Amino acid sequence: MNKTLSIALHIAAALLLAGCAKTVTPGPNEANKRYFEAWMYSNHRGLEPTGLGIYIIDEEEGNGAAVTDNGFALVDYKISSLEGNISSYTEEETAKQLGDYSITNYYGPKFLTTFKTTIQAGVGDALYGMKVGGYRKVIVPSWLMTSKEFATEEDYLNYYDEDDSPSYSSTIYELTVRDFTEDINKWQIDSIVRFFGNDKVTIGGTPADQIFAGMAEADSVKTGFFYKQLEAPVETTTFKKDTVVYINYTGKLLNGLVFDTNIERVAKDNNLYSSSKTYEPMQINWGEKYEDLTMSSSKNSIIGGFGLTLWQMKAMEKGVGVFYSPYGYGVSGSGSSIPGYAPLIFEIELVAKPGKK
C-alpha cells in the first residue's frame, strides 16, 4: 500500500473513533499528535517513547564525560523532517552529498547550550545522559520543539506559542557528541593553548608550533587573548589618538580555515577572491583605547580581539593575535565560516599608506 495512503487511512480511522467517543475539547497540538502517531505506526510501529516522549531509533554509547543540563555540548548533527528532507547539518560529507559544499564554509561540530531554558525540550532530552563519543538518532515530536519546561507530555501537548516555535514540525535528529564542558571560556583557552603545538596550521608560512613554542595560558596578555610579535617595529613610539595607520591582515580559525583577508594573493589561495573587492592596505583610525579603534574612512567598528591585536603593535610591526570568542563573534559566530564560540587568529602587518613610497 502507498505509504501516504496508509497514513491517511490511519488518520481517518482515528477521526472516526474520535467521533464516536465523548466530546473533548482538542488541545492545540492534537492534530499534530494524530498525524505523528499515524506516521509512527507506518514507519516505526512498536517503538516506545522515552523521557518526555522522544523516540530513539538508534544509538551507540560513548565512553567520555556525560552531557548534563548545565553546559555546552560540542555536537555533529544532521536534522531532517519526517519526510527525510535535510534542513541542517555540520559534516562536510553531507554537504557534498547534497551538492551544497563550499571550500570557504566551516564544517565540523558546533556547540549546543544544554541549559533547559536555552535548548528545545526534546533535543535536550535526547542529549542528556549521552556521553562524549556517543551517537543517537531520535525522533522529536513537534510539541517538544520548545524551550519551555513542563512536567508532563500532556503539558507540552497543551502548550502552543507561534513565536516560540514557528514550524512546530516533528523532526529527526542524528547527534554525535564530540565534547562537553561546563566552562566554555576555559574550553576555548585550553583549545588555543593546544593549538600552539599544531604543526599543520601555518602563520605566514611557518607552522604554529614553531611560532608559539612554549606558550601557555600564563603568557596571555589578557584572559583569553594572546599576542606574538613576528617582526619588530621600526620604532617603539606609541600611536597618538586620531593617528591613521594602514594594515594588511588575514583572519583564520584554529583549524586553518581563512575567512577574511585584504591580501589578494591570500584571497586567491583560499578561494575568497572577489573581483568586486579592492585589495589594498586597510585604514585603521587610532583611539584612546583599543575599543575605540575603527576601520576604513567610514570608521567601521571592529571586533575586540582585532583591536586588541593592533593595540600591541607599533610602526611597521608584524604580529599575530589569537583570542577566544568573547573578543570575537561570541555565541552566534558570523556567516558560514565562523561558528559560535570560535577562537580566532589574526595575522596583521602595519604597512605604508597605499601609493606612498
Secondary structure, 3 states (H helix, E strand, C coil): CCHHHHHHHHHHHHHHHHHHCCCCCCCCCHHHHHHHHHHHHHHCCCCCCECCCEEEEEEECCCCCECCCCCEEEEEEEEEECCCCEEEECCHHHHHHHCCCCCCCCCCCEEEECCCCCCCHHHHHHHCCCECCCEEEEEECHHHCCCCCCCCHHHHHCCCCCCCCCCCCCEEEEEEEEEEECCHHHHHHHHHHHHCCCCCCEECCEEHHHHCCCCCHHHCCECCEEEEEEECCCCCCCCCCCCEEEEEEEEEECCCCEEEECCHHHHHHCCCCCCCCCCCCEEEECCCCHHHCEECCCCEECCHHHHHHHHCCCCCCEEEEEECHHHCCCCCCECCCECCCCCEEEEEEEECCCCCC
